[in-house]
Amino acid sequence: MKKYAWILLLIIALSCKEKQEKLPVLGNPEIKDGETVYPKIKDFSFTNQDSLIITNSTFEGKAYVADFIFLSCPTICPIMHTHMKSVYQHYKDNPDISFLSHTIDPDRDTVKRLKNFSERQEIDGNWHFVTGNRDSIMNIAIESYFTTAYPDSNEPDGFVHGGGFLLIDKNRHIRGVYDGTDPIDIARLIDDIKILLKE
């Protein structure tokens, strides 16, 4: 009898762990027709380092990690890039996860410059460095990804932007936010991607 009780407890414990192994959906939900509706990343259209148009459809059926950077940034961007590259190296051969870096300085970060940067960093495959209309990039940063991105002449590099990485699921929901400068948060992101890809 005791043996069966232990087996039952083990099954319950494992099933509870499985239920906990799910990432939350972030953002302020609305109730529509009696259902909870979470905010989604809005439609977008930008151009990547290979001159390809990148839209929400590019990520259909897959998750992605997004951030906002600019190539001449002398402060947090180099650290962010190093950390994003470590996550990318972990998952670069996995077709179910992609990476999306938006430049907030499209006047200087042209397609050619983004291409040169990605080649120097030996980035291939599923990491898109995108540029486009500056207002569109700033708006999606603030309205969809709930991060900071705006020009500021008082800053030494001319911009204010958040250093976060955002984990987006295949339904365009934000499932995690991580400090792109913190190695502990980067390790958490690597683990959370594994959890998300099991859903």
PEKA-V613254 format. One record per residue. N is the residue number from 0. PHI is phi in degrees with one decimal (* if undefined). D_FIRST is the distance of its C-alpha to the first C-alpha in Angstrom with 2 decimals. Layout:
# PEKA-V613254
n->[N;N]
phi->[PHI;PHI]
d_first->[D_FIRST;D_FIRST]
This chain:
# PEKA-V613254
n->[0;1;2;3;4;5;6;7;8;9;10;11;12;13;14;15;16;17;18;19;20;21;22;23;24;25;26;27;28;29;30;31;32;33;34;35;36;37;38;39;40;41;42;43;44;45;46;47;48;49;50;51;52;53;54;55;56;57;58;59;60;61;62;63;64;65;66;67;68;69;70;71;72;73;74;75;76;77;78;79;80;81;82;83;84;85;86;87;88;89;90;91;92;93;94;95;96;97;98;99;100;101;102;103;104;105;106;107;108;109;110;111;112;113;114;115;116;117;118;119;120;121;122;123;124;125;126;127;128;129;130;131;132;133;134;135;136;137;138;139;140;141;142;143;144;145;146;147;148;149;150;151;152;153;154;155;156;157;158;159;160;161;162;163;164;165;166;167;168;169;170;171;172;173;174;175;176;177;178;179;180;181;182;183;184;185;186;187;188;189;190;191;192;193;194;195;196;197;198]
phi->[*;-61.1;-58.6;-68.4;-64.3;-64.9;-62.7;-62.3;-62.3;-63.4;-62.5;-62.9;-62.0;-67.0;-68.2;-64.8;-63.0;-62.0;-66.0;-74.0;-79.5;-140.8;-77.3;-71.6;-94.5;-97.4;111.2;-84.9;-77.4;-117.1;-99.0;-126.7;52.7;78.7;-115.0;-81.1;-118.8;-91.9;-62.6;-119.4;-63.9;-69.8;-60.5;-145.2;-150.3;-131.4;-114.3;-94.4;-66.0;-103.1;65.0;-94.0;-77.9;-110.2;-130.1;-57.0;-62.9;-58.0;-106.1;-61.3;78.4;-141.0;-92.0;-152.6;-110.0;-117.3;-151.2;-129.0;-141.3;-152.7;-68.4;-91.4;-63.4;-93.4;-105.0;-86.1;-59.7;-59.4;-67.7;-58.2;-63.2;-59.2;-71.3;-63.7;-64.4;-66.7;-68.2;-57.6;-60.0;-65.9;-123.7;-62.5;-96.8;-95.9;-71.2;-91.6;-136.3;-128.0;-132.8;-138.3;-108.4;-95.4;-83.3;-97.4;-126.9;-65.8;-63.8;-95.5;-87.0;-75.3;-56.2;-62.5;-67.1;-63.8;-64.3;-60.3;-63.9;-64.5;-69.3;-62.0;-86.7;57.9;-94.1;-139.2;81.9;-96.6;-121.2;-100.9;-101.4;-115.6;-131.1;170.1;-64.0;-60.5;-61.7;-63.5;-67.3;-62.2;-64.5;-69.6;-60.2;-79.4;-84.3;-104.6;-95.2;52.4;-121.8;-96.8;-163.9;-162.5;-71.1;-152.0;-67.2;-79.6;-82.5;-60.9;-104.3;86.6;-140.7;-113.9;-151.6;-74.5;-103.6;-87.9;-105.1;-120.7;-96.5;-112.8;-90.5;-69.0;-99.3;71.8;-97.8;-78.9;-113.4;-168.7;-128.3;-136.0;-75.3;-68.8;-107.2;-110.6;-57.5;-67.1;-67.0;-65.4;-62.3;-65.3;-61.4;-57.7;-69.0;-67.1;-61.2;-58.0;-63.7;-62.6;-69.7;-83.8;-70.7]
d_first->[0.00;3.82;5.36;5.32;6.37;8.88;10.07;10.70;12.53;14.44;15.57;16.74;18.51;20.22;21.34;22.76;24.61;26.05;27.31;28.94;30.59;33.43;36.82;38.43;41.56;44.37;47.39;48.18;46.92;48.87;47.69;49.46;48.93;45.71;44.29;43.94;46.42;46.52;49.79;50.57;52.94;56.27;58.26;60.20;62.59;63.57;65.04;63.30;64.76;65.40;67.35;64.59;63.84;60.31;58.80;55.41;55.42;55.41;51.83;50.68;47.10;46.61;45.96;48.56;49.32;52.56;54.89;58.50;60.88;64.49;65.86;68.40;65.91;66.40;63.53;59.89;60.26;60.45;57.19;55.58;56.81;55.46;52.01;52.13;53.20;50.18;47.90;50.10;49.83;46.06;46.23;49.73;48.57;46.00;47.67;45.30;46.63;50.27;52.29;55.09;57.54;60.21;63.45;64.80;68.21;69.20;72.90;72.43;69.23;70.72;69.03;70.95;69.87;66.21;66.57;68.16;65.42;62.59;64.39;64.90;61.21;60.36;58.48;58.10;55.95;53.91;55.39;58.08;60.64;62.30;65.51;67.25;68.90;68.33;67.86;65.26;63.29;63.57;62.60;59.46;58.44;58.74;57.81;54.99;53.56;54.25;55.81;59.22;62.15;65.80;69.12;70.32;73.63;72.70;69.97;71.21;69.80;70.79;67.34;64.35;61.01;57.33;55.50;52.31;50.48;48.95;46.13;46.82;44.52;45.66;46.20;48.64;46.42;46.32;42.81;43.65;46.59;47.09;49.80;51.72;53.00;49.71;47.88;44.57;44.92;45.90;42.68;40.81;42.88;42.06;38.32;38.77;40.68;37.70;35.52;38.25;38.82;35.22;35.79]
